[in-house]
């Protein structure tokens, strides 16, 4: 493995555990999937609009279309340190591709704030808009027919893991990592251990 900081490193096995785009850059020829973007808005409020750490889902389907807001969470109910001192931090996620105006993703903030007032049943007029984070390659797409167990062994000694090898979730990334570890252990002739053997059963 050639590295910028540490030169060449020899290994019996190499596992590339990255996002799909980075994996495709490191491993030419690896299929690059399409992606679903995710945009997250962060607001500070003087008090929590919901005094528990639960995920608030917007289940309304106006005219059969997906809602603007997918879900929202008062992050400071998970831990107060997430919020500015004396305030609550609300994180709200918008899924899919949106038509951003000249203001970029931040241009959606007034509509998001308005919908949050309805969802939380409280005024959001005095909420402070802190920031927005738009990740265009957040989730690998899973169009049918989707193979949730894409190969993790590319060739002897070279393996790849990530949500792009399984389901497009954190859980999928973890499962693909476990599959890659099993493949490495098997190819090197090493015992898997009691817990890993039990999980594989």
ZIRADA-V283127 format. One record per pair of residues at least 12 apart in sequence whose ideal C-beta (glycine too) atoms are under 6 Angstrom apart, sorted by the first residue. I is the first residue (numbers start at 1). GAP is how many residues later the second one is. If there is no record, write none. Layout:
I	GAP
I	GAP
//
This chain:
1	13
13	144
13	171
14	144
15	144
15	146
15	165
16	144
17	144
20	13
20	120
20	144
21	116
23	137
33	107
33	108
33	131
34	107
35	102
36	103
36	105
37	60
37	99
37	101
38	97
38	100
39	55
39	66
39	95
40	51
40	53
40	93
41	51
41	71
41	91
42	49
42	88
42	89
43	47
43	84
43	86
44	40
44	43
44	84
44	86
45	43
45	82
48	26
48	40
49	71
49	73
50	24
52	25
53	24
53	25
55	16
55	18
56	16
56	63
57	14
58	61
68	43
68	47
69	23
69	46
70	23
70	25
71	22
72	20
73	18
74	14
74	16
75	14
75	16
76	12
76	13
92	20
105	27
105	29
106	26
109	20
139	29
140	23
140	24
140	28
142	26
148	18
148	19
150	15
152	13
152	24
152	27
152	28
152	31
153	30
159	21
159	24
161	15
161	16
161	19
//
